[in-house]
């Protein structure tokens, strides 16, 4: 899961090509078409995958979907990792009796493990793309994690939402972290979850089009939208969820919230990736607090967006005079005065101009602006572990 910290996205990449996807395996003869695909990356999660799959069984029964959904588990690891846990997972999958339409990829044994600079981005992408051949263009590709069970109404809520919105292309389900760790970890995840939900709500209050959760276990998009956006970034060791949502947004998708479909991500401490929930929980447990963004950062972002929307026909210089002073320097630093005329010249009308502006001030740049405001105008405020 992506953390809203700018430096977190400076993830090292390399020119090496990603390895080929291993053959899809299943105990069943798979059908040609399914209603949806659930893609699950699984790395050292032998202890948690069974609970997640059992929750999907329950959700399938409750939603009366029968065997209409294909579940693809990508058991993966880097070559340098110990493979005992993942080999145990593969053996369990080969023996697991389930009504689910379950298939899996083996990126563990026989030289199939990933090179060192590939990880969850590639694992998610392979699970999605393998499943895509089994569904129609408008069918949902649903991302989940191996340690994230779902609510019994998970499938029914997703499909009801899609039936009511035939133009749906991308979004995410709701979430609530499980509190299954130590007392300190329970308090820490409560703090971090409040931070995430507060951040999204404040972005929504500012009328930002980028007000969504970047949590890999919650993302849903159609096959067509996934392909158009280019899918998960295979070279990202973390932040792949944020990147996909941003690319979906840039290709014209409105990121929608499926409120009634609920997933329960793990609250575990983890150092597997350089940021995200596991890292955040560990940091909060260690320090006893979490620094969140000041309300004024979102206020000034909202004022900036309001000015641009209201003065869309004006020059960059006039817009800069009207935006909050706290934002003007950042816009100048990003060369807004030369960018704005180009955006206007390449837009057939004001609606397209605003769309192009939000592609320029995308989700990542919005985070950078909030960090700029935090560093220069409105210091972050602590959320104490004991706060309730």
N, C-alpha and C positions, 0 to 999 in steps of 0.2 A: 504494500500500500504506500502511496506517495505521501511524503510529508511536505507541508507548505513551507519549505525553506529553500531559498534560491540556490544556495551552494550545493544542496543535495543533488541537483540535477546535472552537476558536472561529472558525469559518469564516464569512466575511461572506456573507449571503444577501440577496435582494431580492424585492420583491413581483411583479416582472415575470413573466408567464406564460411557460413554456418554449415554444419554437417547435414547430410540428408536425413529425412525422417525415416525412422524404422518402420517395418511392416505393422499394420494394425492387427491386433490379436483379439480374439473373443472366444468364449465357450459356445456361442450361439452363431447360427447363420444369420447374418445381418440383412435387413431388408434394403431395398433400393432407396426408399424415401422415409423420412421421419418428420415429425412436426417441429422439432427443435433439437438443438445440440447443447449439451452441458459440457464445457471444457474445464478439466481439473488438472493443474500441474501438481505433482506429488514428489517431494524430495525429503527423505528421512522422516516420513510421516506414517509409519506402520501402525503407530498407536492411535492415530486420529482418523485415518481414512475410513475404517469400518463404520464409525459413528456417523460420518458425513453421508456415506452411501446408504446406510440404514434410514437416515432422515429423508433422503430422496425417495426411497421405497415408500415411506409413509406419505410423503407429499404426492407421489404418483397415485397412490390408492385414494387419498382424500380428494384429489383433483380429477379422478376418473380418467386419467390420461392413458392408463394401461401401459402398453409398450410403445407409445408414440414418440418418446424422447430418447435420443441416443446419448449415452454418457461416455465420454472419452477421457480416460485417466492417462496422463503422461508421466510415467515413473521415470525420473531423470536425476542426473547428478553430474558433477564435473569429474574428470578422470582421476584427479588427485584425492577424491573423497573415499572414505571407507564405504564399501558397498553392502555391508551385512544387512542394514535396515531396509534398503531398497530391494535387495534380493528376496528378503522375507516378504515384502509387499507383493512382489511379482508372484511368488509361490502362493500367497494367500488369494490373489486375484484368480489364479488358475483353478483354485478349488472352491471359490466362493459361489454358493448357490443363491441366486437372486432372480426375482421377476424383472429386474431392470434390464434394459437393453444396454449391456455393459461391454465396453471394449477398452483396450489399453495399448500404450506404446511402451516399448522397452528401450530406454536410453541409459541402461546401466551395464548390461552384460555383453560379452563377446565384442569388446571394443566399441560399443555404441555410446559410451559416456561422452559428454560434451567436452570440447577444449576449454581451457581455463577461463577464457573471457566470455563465455556464454552461460546463461542461467535462466532465470524465470521468464524473461522476455521471449526467448526462443521456445521455452517449454509451453507457454501459453499459446504462442502462435502456431506451433505444430499441432497442438490439440484442437485448436479452432479450425485450421485449414484442412486437416484430415476429416473432421466432421462435416465441413461445408459441402463435400461432394454428396452427402446424404440428405440435403434439405433444399427447398426452393429458395429463390432469391429473396422473398419477403419473410422467410422464416427466421426466428431469433437464434442468435449464437449467444449462449449464456455462460458467463465466466463465473467460476467458483474456485474455492481453495479446498485442499484436502483436510484442513483443520477447521472447517466452517460449516457446521450443520445448518439446515434450513428449517423454517417453520412449516407445520403440516399444510398450510394453505399457500405455500410458496408457488407451486405451479398454477394453481387455479387463479391466484391473484395476478400472476404475470399474463396468463392467456386472456383473462377477463379484461385487463388493461389494454392489451393489444387489439382485442375485438372491438373495444369502444373507440380506439384510435387507429383506424386503418392506415393512417399516414405516418405512424410511428416508425422511426429509424434508429434512434439511439437513446440510451438513458441508463439508469441504475436503479436497483432495488434499495429498500431501506436496510438498516443494519442496527444491531445492538451487540456490543462485545460481551462475550461470556465472562463471568467473574469466577474463575476456577483456580486461580493461583493463590499465593499467600495473601495475608491481609494487606500488606504494603502494595502488592501488585494489583489487588482489587481497587484500592484507592487510586493508584496510578492510572489504571485504565479508565476509571470514571473521570478523572481529570482530563485525560487525552481525548476521550470521546466528546466531552463537553466542548473542548477546544475545537475539534473538527466540526461539530454541529453548529457551534457559534460562528465559526469562520464562514461556513456555507450560508447561514442565515444573514450574516452581515453583508456578504457579497450580493445576496438577493435583494436586501434592503437598499443597496446602492444601485440597483438595476443593472448589475453586471450580468452579461450573458454567460459568464463562466462560473456560475454559482452551482457547483456540483461536487459530489464526493469522488475523490480519486482513490477508490478502494477496489483492488482487483477482483475480490470475491463478490462484487455487486454489479458488475457491468453487463448490460444487455444491449445488443444491437442486431440489426438484420444482416443476413449474409451479404446482401448488396452493399450496405453501408460499410461493413467491415472491409470488403474488398476495395471499395472506392477510397477509403481512408488509408489503405496500405497495411492494416492490421497492427498487431503488437510489434514494437521495435525489437528485432531479434538480438540486437547487440546490447540491450539495456539489462544490467544486473539488478536494477531496481528502477522505479519510476515509470515502468512500462504502462501502467494503468493511466497515469496522468497524461502521458504522451498520446495514448490511443484516444482518450476523450477529447484532447485538444485537436487532434487530427480529424476526428469525427465532426467536431464543431466547425473546423475550417472548411470542411467539404459540404457545409450547409445543413448539418444535422442540428436540431434543437435537442439538447440533453435534458430528457424528462425524468421525473422522479416517480417510481412505482412504489407508492407509500405502503401499500398493504402486503407486499411481498417482503419477507424478512429473512435475513441471514444472520448467523451468530458467529462472527470471526473470533479467533483465539485471542486471549489477552496475554499470551506467553511472552516472556523476555526472550529476545533473540538477537544474535549478532551475525546472522546469515547474510544480511544485506546492510548497506551503510546507513539506511534510514528506514522509516516506516514505523508501524505499531510496535513491533518487538523492540526496536532500538529506543523508541520514545519511552516505553514502559520502563526499560532498564535505566534510562537517564533520570526519570522522575523518581524511581525508587532510590537511586543513588543521591540525588540532590534534594529531594523533598518538595520540589516545585516545578512548575512549567511556565515559561514566559509566553504570553499570548499577545496579540496585536491590540493596540489602543483603539477605542471606538472612533477616534478622530481620523484614523487612517481610512476607514471605510466611509466616513462622512465626506472627506475630501475627494475620495474616488468617485462617490456619487455626484458631487458637485461638478467634477471634471466631466463626467459622462453627460450630465444635464446640459452643460455649456456647449459641448460639441454637438449634441442633438438639436439644441435650440438655435445654434449659430452655424448650422451646416453649410450655409451659403457664403459664409464670411471667410476672410483670409486667415492664414495661420497666425499672423501677427495680431489680428484682432481677437482671435480665440485665446491666445496666450495672455492677453491683457485681462481677460475675464475669468480664467480658471483660477482656483486657489493658488496663492503664492507658493504654498508648499509643494505644489505639483509642477509649477512652471519650469523650474530648473531641471527637473527630470525630463520633461518633454523636450526642452532645448538640447539636453545631453543626448537624447535619442533622435535628434535632427528632425523634429516635428515640422519645422519651418520649410524644409525641403521635401519631406514625405507627404504632407497634406496636399500640395498642388498636384503631385503625381496621383494620389488617390482620387482626387476630383477629376483629373483628366481621363482616368481609366474607369469612371463610373457613369453609367447612362442616366442615372437619376439619384436623388438623395437617399433612397432606400438602399441602393447598391453601395453608395458612398459610406453609409453608416456600417454596413456589413463589412466592407473592406477595412474600415477603421478598426472594427473589433477583431479582424484577422491580424491587423498590425498590433493592436493592444490585446494580444491573445492572453490565454490563461497564465502562461509563464511570465509574460511581461507585466501582467496585472500583479502577480506575486512580487516581481522585482520592484514595481512601484510601491507596493505596501512595505516592502523591506526598506526602500529608500526613505519613505515617510517615517518608518520606525527608527531608522538610524539618524535622521536629521531633524525631525520635528516632534514626533510623539513616541516617547520611549515605551517599549513593551512593558506590560504589567504582569505581575506574577499571579499564577493560579496555584494556591497552596494545596498540598496533598490533603490537608485536613478540611478544606473548603467543601461545603455541601450545598 
